Amino acid sequence: MSSNIIPLSSLPIGKKARVKSIITNGTQRRRLLDLGLITDTVVEALQKSPAGDPVAYQIRGAVIAFRTEDASGILVEAI
């Protein structure tokens, strides 16, 4: 695995990345796939909530918030 592949939860605000893999299973994995998080989808970290969790991401034209715990199961490569 490349060294520049990181969990989505580590992507800095204002940066973009491409989805490389989803390492969750079951209904959580299905939910992420249904949201359009498939290989090579571009994701941009938009902003953190005032408490720092969740974080809002732009995915395929929609803004979706993920908790750190959920975003940690999505591996991305910064672009």
C-alpha positions in Angstrom: 0.0 0.0 0.0 1.3 3.4 -0.9 2.5 5.7 1.9 0.3 8.5 0.8 -2.9 6.5 1.4 -4.5 7.8 4.5 -7.9 7.4 6.3 -10.4 10.0 5.2 -10.5 11.2 8.8 -6.9 12.4 8.4 -7.6 14.5 5.3 -7.0 18.2 6.1 -9.9 20.7 5.7 -9.9 22.2 2.2 -8.0 19.2 0.6 -9.2 16.7 -1.9 -8.5 13.0 -2.2 -9.6 9.9 -4.2 -11.2 6.9 -2.6 -8.9 3.9 -2.8 -10.8 1.4 -0.6 -13.4 0.9 2.1 -12.3 -1.2 4.9 -15.6 -1.6 6.7 -18.1 -4.4 6.4 -21.8 -5.1 6.6 -24.4 -2.4 6.6 -21.8 0.4 7.1 -20.0 -0.6 3.9 -23.3 -0.8 2.0 -24.3 2.7 3.2 -20.9 4.1 2.0 -21.3 2.5 -1.4 -24.8 3.7 -1.7 -23.6 7.3 -1.0 -21.3 6.9 -4.1 -18.0 6.2 -2.2 -16.5 3.8 -4.8 -12.9 3.6 -6.0 -11.6 6.8 -7.5 -14.4 9.0 -6.3 -13.1 12.5 -5.4 -13.9 13.7 -1.9 -13.2 17.1 -0.4 -13.0 17.9 3.3 -15.1 21.0 3.8 -15.4 21.8 7.4 -15.4 20.4 11.0 -18.3 20.9 13.3 -17.6 23.3 16.2 -16.9 20.2 18.4 -14.6 18.8 15.8 -16.7 15.7 15.0 -18.4 15.1 12.5 -16.6 16.6 9.5 -18.5 17.6 6.3 -17.3 16.2 3.0 -18.2 17.1 -0.6 -18.9 13.8 -2.4 -20.4 13.7 -6.0 -22.1 17.1 -5.5 -23.6 16.4 -2.1 -22.3 17.4 1.3 -22.2 14.5 3.7 -21.0 14.5 7.3 -19.1 11.6 8.7 -18.0 10.9 12.3 -14.3 10.2 12.7 -15.0 6.6 13.5 -16.8 6.1 10.2 -14.3 8.2 8.1 -11.5 6.1 9.5 -12.8 3.1 7.5 -12.4 4.9 4.1 -8.9 4.9 2.7 -8.0 7.8 0.3 -5.1 9.2 -1.6 -4.6 12.9 -1.5 -4.6 14.8 -4.8 
